[in-house]
Amino acid sequence: MNLLSRKSQLGFAHDGIQLLKHKREVLMAEFMKMVKPLMEKHKKLHQDLVQAYHCLNTARAVDGLGELQSARLLREHSVTVGIESRKSWGIEMPVVESIEGLGTQYREPHAHGVTLRIFETRDRFESILEDILVLAPLEASLKRLGREIQKTTRRINALEIMLVPRLREEIGFIRSALEEREREDNYRLRRIKSKKESGTR
């Protein structure tokens, strides 16, 4: 019974390893699919930030800090972000469903005394903020995928390195014990048979 139990556990362990490896492959494919677009978005964000800060510094130098602070007061509405989550292999992945309060439809018309440089600066930074709001959930999803891949790898290693060898060792020990018992039983049977044969003579 112990031998059958260990064999059954070994079979389950092998099945579990295959399932976990398949899960890891799927997660890795998803991870790699997300990495490249994320890197491209980061690169674009960096370029946009450089241009936006150049625009800001120009506006500050030409128009003055007071004009920039006055223009800041023109924006009174808030920004709201709608985030949903989708599941992939049991992992909660945040997804931006909506962003309200950013974009041309929310921008105030040019006010008197505010230069085009200041409005261009504002537009650039609003566009960057929108990109960041889209980028943040992607980064969070990537981190969660990475953690799940590490967790799955640890489980595979625990099965392959610890459980499977232990079960094989136990199976080998039980088989040896059964074979030894079988040899002892055969020896006893031969002795009994030999005694019976010598007694009938």
N, C-alpha and C positions, 0 to 999 in steps of 0.2 A: 504493500500500500504506500509506503514511504517512497519507494522507487517511482511508482506511477505518479504520485503527487509531485515529486521533483521534476519529472519529465514534463508534466503538464505545466508547471511553473516556468520551466525553460522555454517551452513553446510560446507561452504568453509573453515572456520577456523578449523573445525574438520578434514576435508580432508587434510588440510595443516599440521596439527599436526601429522597425521598418516604418511604422506610422509616424514616429517622431522625426525620422530622417526626411520623410515626405513633407511633413509640416515645415521643417527647417528649409527645405528647398523652395517651397512656395513662399515662405517669409523672405528668404534671401532674394528671390526674383522680384518680389514687391519692393523690397528695400532698394535694390539696384535700379528699379524703374523710377523710384522717387529721387534718388541721389542726383542724377544728372540735371533734371529740371530745377532742382533746388539750388545746385551750384550755379546754374545759369542765372537764376533769379537773384542770387547773392551778388553775382558779378554786376548785373544790371543795377541793382540797388546801390552798390558802391559807386558806380559811375554817376548815377543820378544824384547821390549825396554830394559828390565832389562838385557837380555843376550847381546844385542848389546852394551850397555854402559859398561858392564863388559869386553867385547872384546875390546872396545875402550880404556878403562883404562889400560888394559894389554898391548896393542900395544904402548900406550903412555909411559908406565913405562919401557918397554923393548927396544923399537925402538927409542923413543924420539919424541918430538914434531916436530922437523925439518923434520924427515922422513915422518910424517903424512902430513905435509903441502906440501911437495914435491909430495907425492902421489896424493894429491887433484888436483894438476895441470894437472894430466894425463886425467882427465875427462873434455872434451871440448864441447860435444854435449848437447843440451837442451832437456827438457822433454815437450812433448805436450800432452794435455788431450782433447779428444773429448767428449763433453757432449750434450746429447739430452734431450728432455723432453717428458713425457707422461702424459696424463690427466686421472685422476680418480675422478669422480663426480665433474668435473670442477676445480680440483686442479692440478696445474703444478707440476709434480714430476721430478726432475733432475735424469738422468741416465747416468752413464759413459759408453760410447760406445767404446772408444779406449784409450789406453795409449801407447805412443811411446817415446822411449828413455830410458826405463827401461827394465831390464831383461838380461839374459845371452848373447843374441845376440848383445847387445849394449856395453858390457863390453870389455875393452881393454885387450889384452893378458898381462900376467905378465911381468912387466918391470924389467930391471936389477936394483938391489939394493933395490927393494920393497919387503918386507917380506910377507909371507903368512898370517901373523896376520893382516897386514894392509889391504890386499885384502879381507880377511874374514870380517873385520870391515865394509869395504865399501859395500860388498854384503849384509850384514845384514841390514845396514841402507837404502840401495836402496829398499830392500824387504819391509821394514817398510813404506817407502815413498809410494810405490805402494799400500800397504794396506790402508794408510790414504786417498789416492786419491779415492779409492773405497768406503771407509767408509764415507767420507764427504757428498756425495749426499744422502746417506741413512739417515744420521742424519738430513739433511735439509728436506728431505721428511717427516720424522717422526715429526719434528717440525711443518711443514705445516699441516699435518694431525691433530696434537694436537690443533692447532689454529682453524681449520675448525670444529672440534668436539665441542670446546668451543663456537664458533659462532652459530652452530646449536642448542646447548643446550640453549643458550640465547634466540634464536628465539622461541623455544618450550615453554620456561618459559614465554616469553612475550605473546604468544597466550593463554597458559593455565591459567596464573595468572591474566593477565590484560584484554585481548580482550574478551575471552569467558565469564567470569563473567559479564563484562559490557554489552555484547549483551543479555545475559540471563536476566539481570536486566531490560534492555530496553524493551525486549519482555514482561516481566511480567508487567511492567508499562503500555505498550500499551494495553495489554489484559485487565488489570483492567479498563483502561479508556473506552475501547470498551464495556466491560460488564456493566459499570456504565451507559454509553450512552444507551445501549440496555434496561436496567431497566427503565431509564427515558422515553424512547420511548414507552415501554410497558405500563407504568403508564399513559402516555398521551393518548394512544390509548384506554385504559380502561375507562378513564374519558370521552373521546369523545363518545365512545360506550354507556356509562352510560347516558350521556346527550341526545343522540339520542333516547335511549329507553324511558327516562322520558318524552321527548317531544312528542312522538307518543301516549302516554297514554291519 
